[in-house]
């Protein structure tokens, strides 16, 4: 399929610049055989007792840094941790950076360029490691907001707003945005309705914002992201299946990780490592029955994923409905609940 097959027009005023308050006041479009308008607070009655909600417990770190190499200003956005003091990052401008260069971010934080890749990617070795590096990022870094939210500029509330209720494990440089809609009240309502819950971890990388430049969608190269599916999550999925419950992924990050961890006959196995799974129409889903997700960018790998789940024609119709009905798009926007096509 061509990348152009996944294009659509979106008015700029549909792009949310701040989240709904409270978070679960956002709207929810149910996408199945028909379209139905709901609110996120309706989720407990849209699911069935015994269904399993799988969320991503990654925590976003302040992964955007501005520093200097000599007299030149350099901005980097970290996207994949390779060691206690090593990260892959996207740099601007990258063309003048060379291996051996030192970028000074603060008096107590610098990094050596140890390698260069394609598309502005560089490998960095920091002067701090482990918890000390994370603490330095908290002091000197900025939240890596996507460019469509105020040009990527962090505001006063974004350190809290751009973090999910499930956030527990440091490492993401983009939020798993479907999880932003959950509140303690909504979790209590889900528990009361008999909806089971478990978590997995996928440290979302900045590559999630990269445009698909290839003419053929399948020629796009996905950046790897680190994830983990623990034995508790595997057991919860097995138990849900045994009870006849459905697996409901909260976000495309959870979905991609679960599908990457699927073995023979679709059984999820414990998994720890990197994945670059790329899901396009024609993919045969093995694990996930429903997906709760936000509305995604045109020509993006995420719109390709939801089109694989529900069908391109259905998703085009759903997005046209959402645009006409005033739904709010992207990271701080509204959500949809998508049933997997038969």
C-alpha positions in Angstrom: 0.0 0.0 0.0 1.1 3.6 -0.6 1.7 6.0 2.2 -0.8 8.4 0.4 -3.5 5.8 1.1 -3.4 6.8 4.7 -3.7 10.6 4.2 -6.6 12.8 5.3 -7.3 16.4 5.9 -7.5 17.7 9.5 -8.4 21.2 10.4 -5.8 22.8 12.6 -8.4 23.7 15.2 -9.1 20.0 15.9 -5.6 19.5 17.4 -5.9 19.6 21.2 -3.4 21.9 22.9 -4.4 20.8 26.5 -6.1 17.8 28.0 -9.7 17.5 29.1 -10.2 18.3 32.7 -10.9 16.1 34.5 -9.1 13.6 32.3 -12.0 11.2 32.0 -14.2 14.0 30.7 -12.8 13.4 27.2 -15.1 12.0 24.5 -14.9 8.4 23.3 -15.9 7.2 19.8 -16.8 3.5 19.7 -15.8 2.0 16.3 -17.3 -1.4 15.5 -19.8 -2.4 12.9 -21.3 1.0 13.6 -20.0 4.3 15.1 -21.3 5.5 18.5 -20.5 8.6 20.4 -19.7 8.2 24.1 -17.5 9.6 26.8 -14.4 8.0 28.4 -16.5 7.5 31.6 -18.7 5.1 29.6 -15.8 2.7 29.2 -16.9 0.3 32.1 -20.3 -0.3 30.4 -18.8 -0.6 26.9 -16.6 -3.5 28.1 -17.7 -6.8 29.5 -17.1 -8.4 32.9 -14.0 -10.6 32.5 -12.4 -8.4 29.9 -8.7 -7.5 30.5 -7.4 -4.0 30.2 -3.7 -3.9 29.4 -2.0 -0.5 30.1 1.6 0.7 29.6 3.3 1.8 32.8 6.2 3.6 31.3 7.0 7.0 32.7 8.0 10.0 30.4 11.4 11.5 31.3 12.4 15.1 30.4 14.3 13.9 27.4 14.8 17.1 25.4 18.0 19.0 26.1 19.6 22.1 24.8 23.4 22.5 24.9 26.4 23.9 23.2 29.2 22.4 21.1 31.7 25.3 21.1 29.7 28.3 20.0 27.0 26.3 18.3 23.6 25.5 20.0 22.5 21.9 19.8 19.2 20.4 20.7 18.8 16.7 21.3 15.8 14.5 22.0 16.7 11.2 23.5 14.9 8.2 22.1 16.5 4.8 23.1 18.6 4.0 26.2 21.5 1.8 25.3 23.2 1.7 28.7 23.4 3.4 32.0 25.1 6.4 30.4 24.4 5.9 26.8 21.4 7.0 24.6 20.5 7.3 21.0 19.1 10.7 20.2 17.9 12.9 17.4 20.0 16.1 17.2 19.4 19.4 15.6 21.5 20.4 13.8 23.2 17.0 13.5 25.3 17.5 10.4 28.0 19.4 12.2 28.4 16.9 15.0 31.2 14.4 14.8 32.3 11.4 16.9 34.4 12.8 19.7 32.6 16.1 20.0 31.4 17.2 23.5 28.0 18.8 23.9 27.8 20.8 27.2 24.2 20.9 28.6 24.9 22.3 32.0 27.8 22.7 34.5 27.1 19.2 35.7 26.0 17.5 32.5 27.7 16.9 29.2 27.8 14.2 26.6 30.3 12.8 24.0 29.1 12.0 20.5 30.2 8.4 20.0 28.5 7.7 16.7 26.2 9.0 14.0 23.2 7.4 12.2 20.7 8.5 9.6 18.0 11.1 9.8 19.8 13.2 12.4 20.4 10.4 14.9 23.5 10.4 17.1 24.8 8.2 19.8 25.7 9.9 23.1 27.7 8.9 26.2 26.8 11.1 29.1 29.0 12.4 32.0 26.5 10.9 34.4 24.9 7.5 34.6 22.0 5.6 36.0 20.0 7.5 38.7 22.4 10.4 38.6 21.7 10.9 34.8 17.9 10.7 35.4 18.2 13.3 38.2 20.2 15.5 35.8 17.5 15.2 33.1 14.9 16.2 35.7 16.9 19.3 36.4 17.9 20.3 32.9 15.6 18.5 30.5 12.2 19.5 29.1 9.2 17.3 28.5 9.4 16.1 24.9 6.0 17.3 23.8 5.2 16.5 20.1 5.6 19.4 17.7 1.8 19.8 17.2 1.3 20.9 20.9 2.5 24.5 21.1 5.4 23.8 18.8 6.8 21.3 21.4 7.2 24.0 24.0 6.7 22.8 27.6 4.1 24.7 29.6 3.7 25.0 33.4 1.3 22.0 33.6 2.9 19.6 31.1 5.1 17.7 33.6 1.9 16.4 35.2 -0.4 16.5 32.2 1.9 14.5 29.9 2.2 11.6 32.4 -0.3 8.8 32.8 -1.8 7.5 36.0 0.0 4.2 35.4 3.5 5.8 35.0 5.9 3.8 37.2 9.1 3.0 35.1 11.3 5.7 33.8 12.3 5.6 30.2 9.7 6.9 27.7 10.3 10.0 25.7 6.7 10.2 24.5 3.6 9.5 26.5 1.4 6.4 25.8 -1.4 8.9 25.3 -4.5 6.6 25.6 -3.5 6.2 29.2 -3.8 9.9 29.8 -7.6 9.6 30.0 -7.7 7.4 33.2 -8.5 8.7 36.7 -8.8 7.0 40.1 -12.6 7.2 39.7 -12.6 5.6 36.3 -10.3 2.7 37.6 -12.7 2.2 40.5 -15.7 2.0 38.1 -13.8 -0.5 35.9 -13.0 -2.6 38.9 -16.7 -2.5 40.1 -17.8 -3.6 36.6 -15.6 -6.7 36.7 -13.0 -5.5 34.3 -9.6 -6.9 35.1 -6.4 -4.9 34.7 -2.7 -5.6 34.1 0.3 -3.6 32.9 3.2 -4.0 30.5 6.1 -1.6 29.8 7.1 -0.1 26.4 9.4 2.9 26.6 8.0 5.0 23.8 10.7 6.5 21.6 10.8 9.8 19.8 10.6 7.8 16.6 6.9 7.7 17.1 6.8 11.3 15.8 8.8 10.6 12.7 6.9 11.1 9.4 6.6 8.3 6.9 8.6 9.6 4.0 8.7 6.4 1.9 6.2 6.2 -1.0 5.4 2.6 -0.2 4.3 2.3 3.4 6.1 -1.0 3.9 9.4 0.6 3.1 9.3 2.7 6.2 11.9 1.8 8.9 10.6 1.7 12.5 12.9 2.7 15.3 13.3 0.1 18.0 11.8 0.6 21.4 12.5 -1.3 24.7 9.6 -3.2 26.2 8.8 -5.9 28.8 5.9 -8.2 29.3 6.2 -9.8 32.7 4.9 -13.2 33.9 2.1 -11.5 35.8 0.8 -9.9 32.6 1.1 -13.3 30.8 -0.9 -15.0 33.5 -3.6 -12.3 33.5 -4.0 -12.7 29.7 -4.1 -16.5 29.9 -6.8 -16.3 32.7 -8.8 -13.8 30.7 -8.7 -16.0 27.6 -9.7 -19.0 29.8 -12.8 -17.1 31.1 -13.8 -16.0 27.6 -12.7 -12.4 28.2 -11.3 -10.1 25.6 -7.9 -8.4 25.7 -8.3 -4.7 25.5 -5.0 -2.8 24.8 -4.8 0.7 26.2 -2.8 2.5 23.5 -1.0 1.4 20.4 2.2 0.9 22.5 0.5 -1.8 24.6 -0.9 -3.4 21.4 2.4 -3.5 19.6 4.2 -5.0 22.5 1.6 -7.7 23.1 1.7 -8.6 19.4 5.5 -8.7 19.5 5.4 -11.0 22.5 3.0 -13.4 20.8 4.2 -16.9 20.1 2.6 -20.0 18.6 -1.2 -20.0 18.5 -1.2 -16.4 19.7 -0.1 -17.1 23.3 1.8 -14.3 24.9 5.2 -15.2 26.3 7.3 -13.2 28.8 9.3 -10.8 26.8 12.1 -8.3 27.5 14.0 -6.5 24.8 13.6 -4.2 21.9 10.9 -4.4 19.2 10.5 -2.6 15.9 7.2 -4.3 15.0 5.4 -2.4 12.2 1.7 -3.2 11.7 0.1 -2.5 8.4 -3.2 -3.6 6.8 -3.0 -7.3 6.1 -1.4 -8.1 9.5 -3.0 -11.0 11.4 -3.6 -9.9 15.0 -2.9 -12.7 17.5 -3.6 -11.2 20.9 -5.6 -7.9 21.0 -9.4 -7.9 20.5 -10.0 -4.2 21.2 -7.9 -1.1 21.3 -8.5 2.2 23.2 -6.4 4.9 21.5 -6.4 8.6 20.6 -6.8 10.0 17.1 -3.6 9.8 15.1 -1.8 11.9 12.5 -2.4 11.4 8.8 0.2 9.2 7.0 1.5 8.0 10.4 2.4 4.5 11.4 -0.2 4.7 14.1 -3.0 5.4 11.6 -1.7 2.5 9.6 -2.0 0.3 12.7 -5.6 1.2 13.5 -6.4 0.7 9.8 -4.9 -2.8 10.1 -7.1 -3.5 13.1 -10.4 -2.2 11.9 -10.0 -1.8 8.1 -8.9 1.3 6.2 -12.4 2.2 4.9 -13.9 1.9 8.4 -11.2 4.1 9.9 -11.5 6.7 7.2 -15.3 6.8 7.9 -14.6 7.0 11.7 -12.1 9.9 11.3 -14.5 11.8 9.0 -17.2 11.4 11.6 -14.9 12.5 14.4 -13.7 15.6 12.4 -17.3 16.6 11.6 -18.5 16.0 15.2 -15.7 18.2 16.7 -13.6 15.5 18.4 -10.2 16.7 19.6 -7.2 15.0 18.0 -3.7 13.7 19.0 -1.9 13.4 22.3 -4.2 15.7 24.4 -7.3 14.9 22.5 -10.2 12.5 22.7 -10.2 8.7 22.4 -11.8 5.9 20.4 -12.5 2.3 21.3 -11.9 0.1 18.2 -13.1 -3.5 17.8 -10.9 -5.7 15.7 -12.5 -6.5 12.4 -13.5 -10.1 11.9 
